Amino acid sequence: MALLLNGMGVSRGIAIGPVYILHRNQHEIVEQKIDKKNIAKEVKRFKTAHRTAKKQLQKIGKDIPSESPDDISTFIETHLLMLDDTMMSSSPIEIIKQNQCNAEWALKLQTDAIVKVFQSMDDPYIATRQDDVKHVFNHIMEALVTGGKSQSVDASEKWKDRIVIADDLTPADTMIMQHAGVAGFVTEMGGPLSHTAILARSLNIPAIVGLSDARLYLNRGESLVIDGSSGLVLAEPDDLSIDHFHKRQRAMRRKTKELRKLNDAKSRAKSGENITLLANIEVEDDLKHLRKINAAGVGLYRTEFLYLQENKIPNEEEHYKTYVRVIRALRGAPLTIRTVDLGADKEIDAVTLGPLAHNPAMGLRGIRLCLHDPALIVPQLRAILRASAKGPIKIMFPMLTTVSELLQAKQLLETTKEALRSKGIKFDEKIPVGGMIEVPAAAISASHFAEHLDFLSIGTNDLIQYTLAIDRIDDQVNYLYDPLNPAVLSLIKMIIDAGNKHKIPVTMCGEMAGNPSYTRVLLGLGLREFSMPPNSILEIKNVLRQTRLSAVRRPALGFLHYSEKTKQTTMLDKINS
């Protein structure tokens, strides 16, 4: 008898095959007190395990084929950086010495402390970086317990053409599975911004995450179908169902082949209007994707990673050298740099904020924190201005709530400009200044902000969460996360209308911009600039090249009046047909 389950589809595609249940070694970690005379021995155990974990990751990194997506090497490099960071290399040793405890317990205490900080973060992308911490923890712990003989990938030869069911997957797991020919996977943990999801999309592996207790419901060897678009999981399907999904597989392969032909095609609607498609980046390696699909530039560069990766405030030269490298890689395409978005939810050791805020999402963060402590942003502003002499750059301030905040930020920028002028340092005197509109209050007041800005950027990830008062990575309430909610769409339209009124560009850089299901709705509301993950650009380009803008205006406005899911689905199907 067929069994139907639903998870969160994060990587489109259909997979059909037998189930492979991946059970990891769940080591029981308990505290053990050790004699002082054995502390040195325990420290040595930890150091040996740490070296072993590092060697294993380095080997995986070296074995990555040159034609593999850049995301893989980026994630492996991230884990290696975390291994080298004092938080994972030195701090557990200090805990061993101070607590006179075993290495396993010291590693667990340190990891739990780091994960707790990440869990408190309101930025969904940053919050899911706790996955990295857990993956690094598992690498070291496996080496500690097994003496360096990792067993997490021993079954790789059994994965070909199978659908793997697991609690979670590391980037290393995902890479090995892909090269072993895995058909798809389902995990019990994870969300749309987890590394598992990002890599699955990059590798074109159909994937579903967040299906709690999947290993309890599914049996090894039974036939399974998964739909990475809808999150559907169908166990023991009948012949008619299998035939249906095989036809969908073939249609998707044809579509992917056709999309590749759009690399050099112009981003233009069928009715002739030019639409700007930009890319979001977090690290320099993301730029490799842009060259492959000819993005018009970078609409969002999240610079807080420069702070978080090294757990310190970068100096002016570190900022400057990074931005110049990005400018050169873009070869004349524009770069929009979002100033650092740190806060009570994204701490680094160099910034003391006191006790963690009860509600970090509403606390001292983004531009609020930078105005509170200008030392965080002034070196960055100086570097951005200096780099603007090397190529086209825009500055964007995050988390604006009031026009007063914006004016203070602009005054800080002017003061920085004056300091550079006094020393004869060249920069773009007319560098465009924009603001992230991601707080409902700012959206409602978008017209007032537009009077003082050169462009607006809609941050839908936070705008949707703040408007609907839900955390989309919280399994208990993420079902309420609805980009098509009339309140959300009304705010988006207010922002677009404000830009049109004041004749300044409006870009959307949230996840909604990269979802082809919403492209025509956004075009109908008047959006003409989209910024998204690089691997979404060709699909969005394909949608807009088949769209007549005059035909989507009226149906798009219809979404402002309906919040019922069934009605939304019907309307979405109609506008996308």
matplotlib code that plots the C-alpha trace (Angstrom):
import matplotlib.pyplot as plt

x = [0.0, 1.3, 2.4, 2.4, 4.6, 5.4, 8.6, 10.2, 11.3, 14.6, 16.1, 13.8, 13.7, 12.1, 14.0, 12.8, 14.6, 15.0, 15.5, 18.9, 18.7, 21.8, 22.4, 25.3, 27.2, 25.3, 28.1, 27.0, 29.0, 29.3, 31.5, 34.5, 36.7, 40.4, 43.4, 45.7, 48.5, 46.4, 45.5, 48.4, 47.4, 43.8, 45.0, 47.2, 44.1, 42.2, 45.1, 45.5, 41.8, 41.8, 44.7, 43.0, 39.8, 41.7, 43.6, 40.3, 38.7, 41.9, 41.8, 38.2, 39.0, 41.8, 39.6, 36.9, 36.8, 37.6, 34.2, 32.3, 30.3, 32.2, 29.8, 31.5, 35.0, 33.7, 31.9, 35.0, 37.2, 34.7, 34.9, 38.7, 38.7, 36.4, 38.8, 41.7, 39.7, 40.6, 37.0, 37.4, 41.2, 42.2, 39.1, 38.3, 41.9, 41.3, 38.1, 40.0, 42.5, 40.1, 37.4, 39.7, 37.4, 37.6, 38.2, 34.8, 33.0, 35.1, 34.4, 30.7, 30.6, 32.4, 30.2, 27.0, 28.1, 28.8, 25.5, 23.5, 24.8, 23.9, 20.4, 19.6, 20.3, 17.3, 19.0, 18.0, 21.1, 23.5, 21.4, 21.7, 25.5, 25.2, 25.1, 28.8, 29.6, 27.8, 29.5, 33.0, 32.1, 31.1, 34.4, 36.5, 34.2, 34.3, 38.1, 38.1, 35.9, 37.1, 40.8, 40.7, 38.8, 35.8, 32.8, 30.4, 31.0, 31.7, 28.5, 29.1, 29.4, 25.8, 24.3, 24.1, 20.6, 19.2, 17.4, 19.2, 17.3, 19.3, 19.1, 21.3, 24.2, 27.5, 29.0, 31.4, 28.6, 26.7, 29.7, 30.5, 26.9, 26.7, 29.8, 28.5, 25.4, 22.8, 19.3, 18.1, 17.9, 15.6, 16.8, 15.0, 16.7, 17.5, 15.8, 15.9, 19.1, 21.1, 24.2, 22.5, 19.9, 22.3, 24.6, 21.7, 20.5, 24.0, 24.6, 21.1, 20.2, 16.4, 16.2, 13.7, 14.6, 12.8, 10.8, 10.8, 11.2, 11.5, 13.6, 10.8, 8.3, 10.5, 12.1, 15.4, 14.9, 11.3, 10.5, 10.3, 9.5, 10.4, 9.5, 12.0, 9.7, 6.7, 8.3, 6.2, 7.5, 5.6, 6.6, 5.6, 4.0, 1.9, 2.9, 0.7, 2.4, 5.9, 5.0, 3.7, 6.9, 9.1, 7.4, 8.0, 11.7, 12.1, 10.4, 12.7, 15.8, 14.7, 14.0, 17.4, 19.1, 17.1, 18.0, 21.7, 21.1, 20.1, 23.6, 24.2, 20.6, 19.4, 17.3, 14.3, 10.5, 8.7, 7.0, 10.4, 11.2, 14.6, 14.8, 17.9, 19.1, 21.7, 23.4, 23.7, 27.1, 28.6, 32.2, 34.5, 34.1, 30.5, 31.8, 32.8, 29.1, 28.4, 30.8, 29.1, 25.6, 26.5, 24.7, 24.4, 26.4, 26.0, 22.9, 23.8, 27.3, 26.8, 30.0, 29.4, 31.2, 34.4, 33.8, 32.4, 34.9, 37.9, 35.8, 37.2, 36.7, 38.6, 40.8, 40.5, 43.1, 41.5, 38.2, 39.8, 41.8, 38.7, 36.5, 39.2, 39.5, 35.7, 35.6, 38.3, 36.5, 33.3, 35.0, 33.0, 29.7, 28.2, 28.8, 26.3, 28.0, 25.7, 27.5, 28.0, 24.9, 26.1, 24.3, 23.2, 22.3, 25.7, 28.4, 32.2, 34.6, 35.8, 32.3, 30.9, 27.2, 26.5, 23.9, 22.3, 19.1, 15.8, 14.7, 17.8, 15.6, 14.4, 17.7, 20.9, 21.8, 22.5, 22.7, 21.6, 24.7, 27.0, 25.6, 26.0, 29.6, 30.9, 34.3, 32.5, 31.6, 34.0, 37.0, 34.5, 33.2, 36.7, 37.5, 34.4, 35.0, 38.6, 37.6, 35.0, 37.9, 38.6, 35.1, 31.3, 30.2, 27.0, 26.7, 23.6, 22.7, 20.8, 18.0, 16.7, 13.7, 13.5, 14.6, 16.5, 18.8, 19.3, 20.3, 22.8, 24.3, 24.6, 26.2, 28.8, 29.5, 29.9, 32.3, 34.3, 34.4, 35.7, 38.5, 39.6, 39.4, 41.6, 44.3, 43.8, 42.5, 40.4, 36.9, 33.6, 32.1, 28.7, 28.8, 25.1, 23.7, 20.7, 18.8, 17.5, 13.8, 13.1, 11.3, 7.5, 7.8, 10.4, 8.2, 5.2, 7.5, 9.4, 8.5, 10.2, 13.3, 13.3, 13.7, 17.1, 18.4, 19.6, 18.0, 15.9, 16.4, 13.6, 14.9, 12.0, 13.5, 13.2, 10.2, 8.1, 9.1, 8.6, 5.2, 3.9, 5.6, 7.1, 10.5, 10.7, 13.4, 11.3, 9.6, 6.6, 5.6, 7.3, 4.1, 2.9, 5.7, 3.8, 5.4, 2.0, 0.2, -1.7, 0.0, 3.5, 2.6, 1.0, 4.3, 6.3, 4.1, 4.4, 8.2, 8.0, 5.6, 7.8, 10.8, 8.7, 7.4, 10.9, 12.4, 14.9, 15.6, 14.0, 15.7, 14.5, 17.4, 15.5, 14.9, 11.6, 13.4, 15.0, 11.8, 10.3, 6.9, 6.8, 8.5, 5.3, 3.6, 6.6, 6.7, 3.0, 3.6, 6.2, 9.5, 12.2, 15.4, 15.9, 19.0, 19.2, 21.6, 23.6, 22.1, 18.6, 19.3, 18.8, 15.4, 14.2, 15.5, 13.5, 10.3, 10.6, 11.4, 8.0, 6.1, 4.2, 4.2, 0.8, -0.7, 0.5, -0.4, -4.1, -3.7, -0.8, -2.9, -5.5, -3.1, -3.5, -7.0, -6.7, -4.8, -6.5, -3.9, -6.3, -7.2, -3.5, -2.6, -5.3, -4.2, -0.5, -1.2, -3.2, -0.6, 2.2, 0.4]
y = [0.0, 3.4, 5.9, 9.6, 12.0, 15.6, 17.5, 20.7, 20.5, 22.4, 21.1, 20.6, 17.3, 13.9, 10.9, 7.3, 4.4, 2.1, 3.5, 3.5, 4.3, 6.0, 5.4, 7.2, 6.1, 8.0, 8.1, 8.6, 11.5, 11.6, 13.6, 11.8, 13.4, 12.7, 13.0, 15.9, 13.6, 12.5, 15.9, 16.1, 12.7, 13.8, 17.0, 14.9, 12.7, 15.8, 17.2, 13.9, 13.7, 17.3, 16.6, 13.5, 15.4, 18.1, 15.5, 13.8, 17.1, 18.1, 14.8, 15.3, 18.8, 17.5, 14.8, 17.2, 17.0, 20.3, 20.3, 20.2, 23.2, 25.8, 25.4, 22.1, 23.4, 26.5, 24.5, 22.2, 25.3, 26.8, 23.6, 23.7, 27.3, 26.4, 23.6, 26.0, 28.6, 28.8, 28.1, 24.5, 24.0, 25.7, 26.3, 22.6, 22.1, 24.9, 23.2, 19.9, 21.6, 23.8, 21.1, 18.1, 16.3, 14.0, 15.4, 14.3, 16.2, 19.3, 19.3, 18.9, 21.8, 24.1, 23.1, 23.5, 27.0, 28.0, 26.5, 28.3, 31.6, 30.7, 29.4, 32.9, 34.6, 36.0, 36.1, 32.7, 32.3, 33.0, 31.0, 27.9, 28.2, 26.2, 23.2, 23.9, 23.9, 20.6, 19.0, 20.1, 18.7, 15.4, 15.2, 15.6, 13.4, 10.6, 10.8, 10.8, 7.8, 5.7, 6.5, 8.3, 5.7, 7.6, 5.4, 8.1, 7.4, 3.6, 2.9, 5.2, 2.3, 1.3, 4.7, 4.5, 5.1, 5.0, 7.6, 8.2, 8.8, 10.4, 12.7, 15.2, 15.3, 17.1, 18.7, 15.8, 13.3, 15.1, 15.3, 11.6, 10.6, 12.7, 11.1, 7.7, 8.4, 8.9, 9.5, 11.9, 12.2, 13.0, 14.4, 14.7, 18.0, 21.2, 24.1, 25.9, 27.7, 24.8, 23.7, 20.4, 22.3, 24.7, 21.9, 19.8, 22.6, 23.3, 19.6, 19.2, 16.4, 16.1, 16.7, 17.1, 18.3, 18.7, 15.4, 14.5, 10.8, 9.8, 6.8, 5.5, 5.6, 4.4, 1.0, 0.0, -1.3, -0.2, 1.7, 5.5, 8.6, 12.1, 15.4, 18.1, 20.9, 20.1, 18.1, 15.0, 11.6, 8.6, 5.1, 1.9, 3.7, 1.8, 1.4, 4.3, 6.6, 5.5, 6.1, 9.6, 10.6, 9.1, 11.4, 14.4, 13.4, 13.4, 16.8, 18.3, 17.1, 18.7, 21.9, 22.0, 21.4, 24.3, 26.7, 26.3, 28.0, 31.2, 31.9, 34.7, 35.7, 39.1, 39.5, 40.9, 40.3, 38.9, 42.3, 43.9, 45.5, 45.0, 43.4, 43.5, 40.2, 40.5, 38.0, 37.7, 36.7, 36.0, 35.0, 35.7, 32.1, 32.9, 35.1, 32.1, 31.4, 34.9, 34.4, 31.2, 32.8, 36.4, 38.1, 41.9, 42.4, 41.9, 43.2, 42.1, 41.5, 40.3, 41.6, 40.3, 37.1, 39.1, 39.7, 36.3, 34.1, 35.5, 36.4, 40.0, 43.4, 43.5, 46.5, 49.0, 47.3, 43.9, 45.4, 47.3, 44.4, 42.1, 44.7, 45.4, 41.7, 41.5, 44.6, 43.1, 39.8, 41.7, 43.4, 46.6, 45.1, 47.0, 45.8, 46.6, 46.3, 45.9, 47.4, 45.0, 43.5, 42.4, 42.6, 40.9, 37.9, 37.8, 38.4, 38.4, 38.6, 42.1, 43.5, 43.5, 43.9, 42.6, 39.8, 38.3, 40.2, 38.4, 39.0, 39.5, 40.2, 43.3, 44.2, 46.2, 45.0, 46.2, 50.0, 50.5, 48.8, 50.6, 54.0, 52.9, 51.9, 53.6, 51.8, 48.8, 50.6, 53.5, 51.3, 49.6, 52.9, 54.1, 50.9, 51.0, 54.6, 53.9, 50.9, 52.9, 54.6, 51.2, 50.3, 50.9, 50.4, 51.1, 51.3, 49.8, 50.3, 47.3, 47.1, 50.7, 51.5, 55.3, 58.1, 59.6, 56.5, 56.9, 60.5, 59.7, 56.9, 59.3, 61.9, 59.3, 58.6, 62.3, 62.6, 59.7, 61.2, 64.5, 62.6, 61.0, 64.3, 66.0, 63.4, 63.6, 60.0, 59.5, 58.0, 58.2, 61.5, 60.4, 56.9, 55.7, 55.1, 52.8, 51.2, 47.7, 47.9, 44.9, 46.3, 46.9, 50.4, 51.3, 49.7, 51.8, 54.9, 53.9, 57.2, 59.2, 57.0, 57.4, 61.1, 60.6, 57.5, 56.6, 53.2, 50.9, 47.2, 44.9, 42.3, 39.8, 37.3, 39.6, 41.6, 38.5, 37.3, 40.6, 41.2, 37.8, 37.5, 34.0, 32.5, 30.5, 28.1, 27.2, 23.9, 24.7, 27.9, 27.9, 26.7, 30.3, 31.7, 33.0, 35.4, 35.7, 37.0, 40.1, 42.1, 41.2, 41.9, 45.2, 46.3, 45.2, 47.3, 50.3, 50.1, 49.7, 52.6, 54.8, 54.1, 54.9, 58.1, 59.4, 57.9, 55.6, 51.9, 49.2, 45.9, 42.7, 40.7, 38.3, 34.6, 35.4, 37.1, 33.8, 31.7, 31.4, 30.8, 34.4, 36.1, 37.1, 38.2, 40.5, 41.7, 42.5, 44.6, 46.6, 45.1, 45.4, 44.5, 41.1, 39.9, 36.2, 33.2, 32.8, 29.4, 30.8, 33.4, 31.2, 30.0, 33.5, 34.7, 32.0, 33.0, 36.7, 36.0, 34.3, 37.1, 40.0, 42.6, 44.0, 40.6, 40.1, 43.5, 42.8, 39.2, 40.2, 42.9, 40.2, 38.6, 41.6, 40.5, 36.8, 35.0, 31.6, 29.0, 27.3, 30.6, 31.6, 28.3, 28.6, 32.2, 31.3, 28.4, 30.8, 33.6, 31.1, 29.2]
z = [0.0, -1.0, 1.7, 1.1, 3.1, 2.8, 3.7, 2.4, -1.2, -1.6, -4.8, -7.8, -9.7, -9.6, -8.1, -8.4, -6.7, -3.7, -0.3, 1.5, 5.2, 6.4, 10.1, 11.6, 14.7, 17.5, 20.1, 23.6, 25.0, 28.8, 31.1, 32.6, 35.2, 34.7, 37.0, 36.6, 35.5, 32.6, 31.3, 28.9, 27.5, 26.9, 25.2, 22.9, 22.1, 21.1, 19.0, 17.2, 16.4, 15.2, 12.9, 11.6, 10.9, 9.0, 6.9, 6.0, 4.9, 3.0, 1.1, 0.2, -1.0, -3.2, -4.7, -5.9, -9.7, -11.5, -13.2, -9.9, -8.7, -6.7, -3.8, -2.9, -2.5, -0.7, 1.9, 2.4, 2.8, 5.3, 7.4, 7.2, 8.3, 11.3, 12.2, 12.3, 14.3, 18.0, 18.9, 17.6, 17.9, 21.2, 23.2, 23.8, 25.1, 27.6, 28.7, 29.2, 31.4, 33.4, 33.9, 34.0, 31.7, 28.7, 25.2, 24.0, 26.7, 26.2, 22.5, 23.1, 25.6, 23.2, 20.3, 22.3, 23.2, 19.6, 18.3, 21.0, 19.6, 16.0, 17.1, 18.5, 15.2, 13.3, 9.9, 8.4, 6.3, 9.2, 11.6, 9.5, 9.7, 12.9, 10.5, 9.7, 13.4, 13.9, 10.8, 12.1, 15.5, 13.9, 12.0, 15.1, 17.3, 14.8, 14.8, 18.6, 19.0, 16.1, 16.3, 12.9, 10.8, 9.6, 8.9, 7.7, 4.0, 4.0, 2.2, -0.7, -3.2, -2.2, -3.0, -6.8, -8.1, -4.6, -2.5, 0.7, 3.9, 6.7, 9.7, 8.0, 5.5, 5.5, 2.3, 2.2, 2.4, -0.4, -2.7, -2.3, -2.9, -6.0, -7.5, -6.5, -8.6, -5.8, -7.2, -4.5, -0.7, 2.1, 5.5, 8.8, 9.5, 7.6, 5.8, 2.5, 3.4, 4.9, 3.3, 2.4, 0.5, -1.2, -2.3, -3.6, -5.8, -7.0, -7.8, -9.3, -6.8, -6.1, -2.3, 0.5, 4.0, 7.3, 7.1, 10.8, 11.6, 8.0, 8.9, 11.1, 8.2, 5.3, 5.0, 3.4, -0.2, -0.7, -3.9, -3.4, -5.5, -4.3, -5.9, -4.9, -6.0, -3.9, -1.1, -1.9, -0.8, -2.2, -0.9, -2.8, -5.8, -8.2, -11.9, -13.1, -10.6, -11.6, -15.3, -14.5, -12.6, -15.3, -17.9, -15.6, -15.3, -19.0, -19.3, -16.7, -18.5, -21.7, -19.9, -18.2, -21.6, -23.1, -20.2, -20.8, -24.2, -22.4, -21.0, -23.6, -24.1, -23.0, -19.9, -21.7, -21.4, -24.4, -24.7, -25.2, -21.8, -20.3, -16.9, -14.8, -13.3, -10.6, -8.2, -4.5, -3.2, 0.3, -0.5, -3.5, -4.8, -5.7, -8.5, -10.5, -11.0, -12.4, -15.3, -16.3, -16.6, -17.4, -14.6, -14.9, -11.7, -7.9, -6.3, -2.8, -1.3, 2.3, 4.0, 7.5, 6.5, 6.5, 10.2, 11.2, 9.4, 11.3, 14.4, 14.4, 12.9, 9.6, 9.2, 6.3, 4.2, 4.6, 3.4, 0.6, -0.9, -0.8, -2.6, -5.2, -6.0, -6.4, -8.7, -10.9, -11.2, -12.2, -15.1, -15.1, -13.8, -10.8, -7.2, -4.4, -1.0, 2.0, 5.0, 7.9, 9.5, 12.9, 16.1, 19.3, 17.2, 15.3, 17.8, 17.4, 20.2, 19.3, 19.8, 23.4, 23.6, 27.1, 27.7, 24.6, 23.8, 24.7, 21.1, 18.9, 15.9, 17.6, 19.2, 18.5, 15.0, 11.5, 11.0, 14.6, 15.9, 13.5, 14.6, 18.2, 17.5, 14.4, 14.7, 13.2, 10.0, 9.4, 8.3, 5.9, 4.6, 3.9, 2.1, 0.0, -1.0, -1.9, -3.9, -5.8, -7.6, -9.2, -10.5, -10.1, -6.5, -4.6, -0.8, 0.9, 4.5, 6.2, 8.6, 8.3, 10.5, 10.6, 8.2, 11.2, 11.2, 7.5, 7.8, 10.6, 8.4, 5.5, 7.7, 8.8, 5.2, 4.4, 7.3, 6.0, 2.5, 3.9, 5.8, 2.5, 0.6, 3.1, 2.3, -1.4, -1.7, -4.8, -4.7, -6.5, -5.3, -6.6, -5.3, -5.1, -1.7, -1.1, 1.7, 2.5, 3.1, 5.3, 8.2, 7.8, 9.2, 6.5, 3.8, 4.8, 4.8, 1.7, -0.1, 2.7, 2.5, -1.3, -0.9, 0.5, -1.4, -4.9, -4.9, -2.7, -2.1, -0.8, 1.6, 1.5, 3.9, 6.9, 5.5, 5.4, 8.8, 10.5, 8.8, 9.6, 13.0, 12.3, 12.1, 8.8, 10.1, 13.1, 12.3, 14.4, 12.6, 9.2, 7.6, 8.0, 5.9, 2.9, 0.4, -1.3, 1.8, 0.8, 3.6, 2.3, -1.3, -0.3, 1.3, -1.7, -4.0, -1.7, -2.0, -5.8, -6.1, -3.9, -6.2, -9.3, -7.7, -6.9, -10.1, -8.4, -9.0, -6.8, -6.5, -4.7, -3.2, -1.0, -1.7, -3.3, -6.2, -7.2, -7.1, -10.6, -9.2, -8.1, -11.0, -12.9, -9.8, -9.0, -12.6, -12.5, -9.3, -11.2, -10.1, -12.8, -11.0, -9.4, -7.4, -6.5, -6.0, -9.3, -10.0, -10.2, -12.9, -16.0, -14.8, -14.0, -17.3, -19.1, -17.3, -18.1, -21.8, -22.0, -20.2, -21.6, -18.8, -19.8, -19.4, -15.8, -14.2, -13.5, -12.2, -10.0, -8.3, -7.7, -5.1, -2.9, -2.0, -1.2, 1.6, 1.2, 0.1, -2.3, -4.0, -4.2, -5.8, -8.4, -9.2, -9.3, -11.7, -13.9, -14.0, -14.7, -17.4]

ax = plt.figure().add_subplot(projection="3d")
ax.plot(x, y, z, "-o")
ax.set_aspect("equal")
plt.show()
